[in-house]
Amino acid sequence: MSLRATSDRWWKGAIMYCLDVETFLDWDGDGVGDLAGLTERIDYLAGLGVSVLWLMPFHPSPDLDDGYDISDFYAVDPRLGTLGEFVEVIRAAESRGMRVIIDLVVNHTSIEHPWFQASRSSRDSPYRDWYVWVDEPPAEPMEEVFPGEQGGTWTWDATAGQWYMHRFYDFQADLNVANPAVRQEIARIMGFWLQLGVSGFRVDAVPFLLEHQGIPNLGEEAGRDPHRYLKELRAFLQRRRGDAILLGEVNLPPADQRVFFGDEDGDELHLVFQFSIMQRAYLALARGDGRVLEAAFAELPEVPFDCQWATFLRNHDELTLDQLSDKERAEVFAAFGPDEDMQVYGRGLRRRLPPMLDGDQARLRLAYSLLFSLPGTPVLFYGEEIGMGEELSAHGRSAVRTPMQWSDEPGAGFSTAPEGAFPGPLVQGTFGPAAVNVAAQRDDPDSLLNWFERLIRRRRETHELALGTYRAVVTRPKSAFAHRCDWEGSTVIAVHNLGAARVDLRLPVDDLPDAVALDDLLRGGRIDVVRKRAAVDLEPYGYRWFRVVREGQRTTP
């Protein structure tokens, strides 16, 4: 299948970059990032090699949950700009070959949303059934999303005279997605933003969006397959914009994630975040053991060609480790977050990767080489490209949502306003803006930022990683992890040494009888294949990407 034939699957070869507008760049000097500031930095992102911007919520909000408590789905928070400025972001991105996707947070709304205010006003309100109301909460408690912070999943509302359900915080009332009127409104929301030019949506907390637990009097919906609704969303999206995508947050084991792609041809989510690989990558790094990743690979189900995993090492939430065993989680905590203040909810870390690795550039680059060679579409969280750290004085997950560090100037080049006006504190210490910033790294050819630009360029040129089929390659040293990708008669092999000692490998290419050499895609040079083996030595925390050269083929440029 040619590249041209797969051009409508643009997301397979994409490099995604997640950012929060309010922490990226303040252009009007009020201390809060804005859409005008984002437009000013589009060229920076294009130069990095980003092809898709994922914008976290920018809608009007009381901002009690970093904008995820939305009070108007059809507008822009006035602090951040206007709809006209949003369209300008789209235009600027498209003119540089980039696309924009946005968060679709429709499992709940802020309790300040006019829908909720109308719903609570009267049992006869047409909006009453847009939310989940009961006279008495069920005896069987539901699992809390944020243990220790919510105080349960039901809250009494004196005005309504009933309890309302919230799987998240009590200021985020759950929408009754079993209500056809709510489903129709969600479609309108999607249609509105598609019309303004977005290329898709990152769908928040998909399992909670689909579940019917706690919703009384379902009627006809009681026997309905919840995934039928996801199929309907996908069908609506494709009718409105055929190349638009749904990227789903589904933190479940791989076998349970598979159903969210849909049937054999893939008719639900286009992409699903691969939480299992992410969590086991940290366990592998903690142990220095590549066999952890081999086992994780073996658990991955086959997914339809019209679907894809989305891979990441960090996102905007806590670094959850909930799929690890208690013993495994304790290992990762001991290695990367031994202090209780570094941990959150008993299941994750509120740290960024560079401080977890003590700023070790070799280990950092190993980790991101691994990310960019794994099966799926790589997703970066803003600041990863320069090695930003966290600020543990911030509450909870806000520790990793600090202002972007553009320079060592006051305000980190993020804003000229006093720091007290910022949406959060600046990172202090070793990983703060005095030592880690864009301006300094742009002038340093050996910086992490310039290394990222080179890695992303090579990843976008290596189509096997975007489109091919993957399998692990068995190696002897336990610290090594190797995998290969085959696509249209071409093969790429990536090898990584997770240990602190040098290792020697003999990579097998038994099933490729015409293989004569391996071209090194990251460093240049060639390794000959002798007796169906290629001898590769890796320094501590070393990594290499190879393309197999067959008889009569030219060297990779």
N, C-alpha and C positions, 0 to 999 in steps of 0.2 A: 504494500500500500504506500503510495507516494506521499511526500509532505503536502503536496497540493491537495490530495484527496482527503487529508486529515486537517486541513486549514480551519474547518468549522469547529474543530475541537481545540481551539486556541489555548484553552486552559491547561491542556496537557503539557505544553512546553512553557508555561508561564512561570514567572518569578513574582510571588505576591509579597506585598509589604503592608503591614498593618500599622495604622497610626491613629492617634486621638487628636483631632483638630485643636482642641484646647491646650494641648501640651506640646505642639509641634513648633509653631512660630507665631509670636504676637506682632502683628504689623501696625496696629493703630495705637500701641503703647499703653493699653489699659491693664496689662498684666496677664491677659488671657489670650491664648492662641486663637487664630481665626482663619477663615477661608481665604482671605486675601494673603495671609502669610503662607498658607499652603501653596497658593498659586505662584508665589515668589520662589518657592523651593521645588517646583516641578522639574526644572532643569537639573537640579542636584539628583533627584530620584531617577530621572532618565539616564543621567551619566553613570549612576550606579549600576544600571542594567535592569531596573525594576520594570515589569510589564503590566502589573495590576496593582492598583492602590485599593486597599480595603480600609474604609473609613468606619471607625467606631461611631456610636450614636452622636449626632449633632443636632438633634431635634430639641424643641422647647422641653424643659424638664426642671423639676425642683432640685435636681442634681444631688440627690441623696445616695445614689448608687452609680456615680460617674456617668450619668446620662442614660442609664438603662431603665430608669423610671420615667417613661416618656409621657408627656401631657398633650402632645399634638404630633401625629404622625405625618402631617402634610406641610410642615414648616421647618425652618431653621431657627435654632436658638438665637435670639437677637444679639447675645454676647459674641457669637461666632460669625455672624454675617447675615446675608440675605439669600433668598432663592436665586436671585440674579448672580450673586457671587458663587453660589454652588454651581450654576451652569457654566460659569467662567472656569471653574476647576475642571469640569468635564471637557470643555473646549481645549484648555491648555494641555490636558493629559492626552487627548486624542490626537492633537497636532504633533505630539512627540511619540506616537505609536503606543500609548498606554491606555488601559481601560480602568474604570472605577467600579467597584462593587461596594455596597453599603450593608450595614447591619439591619436585619429584619427581626425586630424584637416584639413579637406579637403573642407570646404566651401570657403576658400580663401588661398592665398599664400602671402609671402613677395613680394613686387615689385622688389626685387633683385633676385628673383628666375629666373633661365634661361628660364623657360617657359614664364614668363611675359616679360622678355627682348626680346625674340624672337617675342612675340605677338605684342609688340609696334613698332617693327622695320619696319613693312610693312603691308599694308592691304592684301598683297598676302601671308603672312607668314602662314604656316600650323598650327601655334599656335594662329593665330589671333582670331579664334572663341573659344579658350579655356577660354577666359575672356569675359566680357560683355562690349562692346564698342557701343557708340551712338554718332551721330553728335550733337544732342541737348538732354540734360536731360529731362525726362518727366516733364510735368507741375505739376503733382500730386507728392508732396514730399513723400519720404518713411521715416518711423520712424527710428530714429537714435538709435543704440544700446547703445551708451555712450553719452547721451545728454549733450551738452555744450562743448564737447571735439573734435568732429569730423569735424564740419564745413560743414555738409551735407553728402550725400551719393554718390555724383558724383564728380570726380576730373578731371580737364583738363590735358592732357598729350601732350606737344608740339611735341614730337617726333612722336607720333602716329597720331596727328592731330584730336583726338577725346577725348571724356570723357569716363572714366572707372568707373564701379560701385564698391562700397565697403560698405557693411552694417556695417562694423566695422571701423577701422581707415583707413586713406588714404594711409598708407603704406602696407595695406593688401587688395589686389585686389581680388574681388570675382571670383571664378572659374565659368564657365558656365556649370553647372552640367547637363543641358539639352543636351549637346554635347556628343554623344556616345563615342568619343575618350577620353573624360575626365572620363567618367564612367569606361571605360576599364582600364585607368591608376590608378584610385582609387582601382580597384580590384587587380591590380598588387602590389600596395603598401601594401594592406592587406595580399596578398599572401606571399610577401617578409618577413614580420615580423612574420607571422604564421610559416613560414619555420624555423625561428630562435628560435621558441619556445614560443611565447606569447600565452596566453589563451583567448585573446579577446581584445576588444577595447572599450574605453569610447569615444563615438561619440560626438564631440563638436557641440553645437548649431543646433540640428537636424532640427527644423522647417525652419531655414534659408537654410539648405542644400537641403531641398525638394522644397522650394517655387520657382516659376517662375516669380515672380513680377520683372519688370524692364528688363527682357530678351526679346529683340526684335526678330522677325522672327523665331518663334519657329517651324513652319512647323508642322510635324507630332507630335511633342511633345506637341502642344497646347492642344489637347484633352486627353492627357495621364494623368492618375491618378498619382500624385507624389509619392503616397505610394507604387505604383508598383515598384519603384526603391528601396525602403527600403526592400521590399520582395526579390528583386533580390540580394541585398547585403547579406541578411540573408541566402539565398539559397547558394550563393557562399561560404560564411563562413562555412556553415555546410558541403559542399562538401570537402573543404580543411581540416577542423578539426571539427569533429562532436560534440565535447564538448566545442567548443569555444563560446564566448558570445559577444553580443553587448549591452553596457550600454549607454543609451541615455540621454543627457541633453535636457529636454523638459520642459521649464518653462511655463506651461499653466495650467488653471484650470483642476481639475480631469477628468471631462467629456470629455474635449478636448484631454487630455493625452491618454485616452483609445484607440483611433484610432491608436496610434503609437505602440501598441502591435500587431496589425494585426487582423486577423479573430478570430473565436471562439477558434481555436486550438493554436493561437499565432504563427504568421509567420513573424513578423517584429522584433522589439527590444525585447531582453530577459528581460532587466531591464530598468526602467524609474525612474529617480530621482523624489521623491515625494515632490515638492516644496510647495504645499499647506499645508500639515501637518507641515512641518518645520516652515512656517510663522505663522501658528496658534498656534504652540507650544510656540513661543515667546509672542504672544498675551495672551495666557493662563498664562504664567509665570508672565507677567506684571500685569495681573488682579488678579492672584491667583484664577482662576476660571476654574475648570475642564469641565464645560459645553461647553466651546469653543472647546475643543477637541472632545466632543461627537458630536457636530454639524459638525466638520471636518470629522469625521469618517463616518457620514451619507452621505456625498457627494462622498465617494470613490466608484467607479464602480467596479463590479466584473471583475477580470482579468483572462485570461486563466491559467491553472495549469502550463503550460510551460513558464510562465512569472512571474514577481515579481516586486514589488516596491523596490527602493533603498532609504533608509531613512538616514537623516543626520541632524545635527544641525549647522554645519559650513562647508564651502568649501573654495576654493582658490579665489573666486570672492567676490564681495560685498555681504553682507548678505541682499539679496533683500527682500523687503516687498511689492512688486508691486501688489500682489493679495489681499492685505488688502484694506479696504476703507480708505479714507483720515483721517477720525476720528480714526480708529483703528491704522493706521500707526503713527499718532500723539501720541497715547497712548504708543506705543512701543518706539518711539523716546524719549518721556519724561522719561520713565522708564530706558532705557538702552543706550541712546545716546543723551542727551539733548543739548550738544554743537554742533554747526553747523559743526565744524571740524571733528566730529565723523560720520557725515552723508555724503552720496555720491549720486550723480545723482538725488537727491530729492526723492529717493525711497528705500534707503537701508542704512546699517551701515557698517563701515569699522573697526569693532571691533571684538575681540574674546570674547567667552562666560565668562571666569573667571573674567575679569575686569568688564563686564556688571553686574555680580552678586556680585561685590565688594569682590571677593575671598571667598565668603561664601561656605564652603565645603559641608554643608548640601544641599544647593540649587543646587550646581554643581552635586552632586551625584544623587539627584532626577532627574535632567534633563537627565543625561546619562542613568539612569535606565529606564526612559521613552523611550529614543531612542532605547535601546537594546531590549525592549519588544514590540515595535510597529510592525505592519505588514510590513515585508520587510527585505531586507539585509542591516545591518547597515554599514555605511561608516564613517571612522574617517579621519580627516585632521591632518597631522603630528603635534606633540606637544600638541594635545588635552589631551593625556594621562597623561601629567604632569602639565597641567593647564597654558600653555604659554599665554602671553598677546600679545597685538598689540603694534606697534610703530607708533604713529600718525605723527611723523616727516617725515615718508616716504610718497611718493605721492600715492594718490588714494588707489587702492586695494592692493598695495604693503605693506600697513600697517600690513597685516596679513601673509606676505610671508617672514618673517625674518628668519635668521639662526637658526637652531635647537640648543637648549640649553642642552648640554651634561654635563657640569660641571660649577663650579664657577671660573674656571681658566680664564686667559686672552683669549679673543676670544671665550668664552663659551664652550671650548672643541671642537668647530666646526672647527677651523683652527688655525695654529700657525702663519699665516701671519698677517701683520698689518690690523686693522679693515677697513682701507680705501680701501683695496683690496677686501672686501667682496661684494657679489651681492646686499646687502642691509644692513641697520644699525641693530645693536643688539637692543633688547627691553631694555628700560631704566626703572628704578624705581622698584616699588613693584613686578612686574611680570618679571623682568629681570633675567639673569642667576645667579646672586648672591643669589637670593632667590628661584628661580624655575629652577631646573635642574635634569637630570636623575640620576646622581651619588648620590646626597643626598637622593633622594626618594627611590632608590633601597635599601638603608640601613634602611629605616623607614617602619616598617610593617603597619603603619596606613596611609601611604602616598596615594595620589591619584593614583600614578602609580601602586602600589601593589593592591589597590582596583580595578583598571581597569583589572588587570590580573585575579583576582578572578571573576569579573563580566563576562568577556569574556569567561572564562572557563565554567561558569554556562550557559551562553547563548548557547555555542556550544553543551552542553549536553541536552539542553531543545529543543528537536526536534519539539515540538508542535509549538513553535514560528516561526520556519523556514518553516514548511510545512502545518500548519493547517489553518483553516478558523477562521476569527475574527469577533467579535461583541462587542459592548459596553455593559457594565453592569450598569444599572441605579442605582445611589446612591443619597441619600438625601443631604448631605452637599455639597454646590456648589463648595467648594475647592477641592473636591475629584474627581478623574477620575479612573474608573475601566474598564478593558476590559478582555475578555477571548478568548482563542484559543483552538479549538477542532481538534484533529487529531488521527485517528485510535483508537477511543474509549478512548482516554486520554484527559484530560482538564487541562489547566493552566490558572489561573486568576492572573492578575497583578493589583495592586492598588497603586495609587499615591496621595499624599496630596500636592497640590500646594499652600496651605495657611500657614500662620504663627501661626495658632492655632491648637491644637490637635483635631482630629475628631474621632468619633466612628461610625463604619459601621456595618451593618448586611448584609453580602454578600449572595444573594440568589443562591440556587442550586436546584430550584424546578424541573427542567427537568432531574435531576440525582437522581432518587429515592434510588439508592444503595450507595450514597455518605455518608461516615461516618466521614471524617476529611479532613483538608487541611494541607499538608506538606509545611513548609516554606522553599523555595529553597535557600534563601539568608542568612538566619540567623540560620536555624535549628529549630527544635521543630515542634509541631503539634497543630492545633486548631480543636476542635471537631465540627461537624455539628449537630445542635440541631433544630429539626422541620424545616428542609430544609434551615437553615440559619447558617452562621458562623460569630461570633462576632469578629471584627477586630478593634483594635485601632491603630491609626497612629499619631506619634509625628509630630510637625511642620516640613513640608517638608519631611515627611517619605515616604517610599516606601517598598512594599513587593511583592514577587512573590510566588504564591502557586500552587501546583499540587493537584488536587482533588484525595483523596484516596477513593477507593471503597471497598466494602466488599470483604475480601479475598486477597487484594493487600498488598504488602510489603511496608515499608516506603522508601521514596526516599533517596538514599545515599547522 
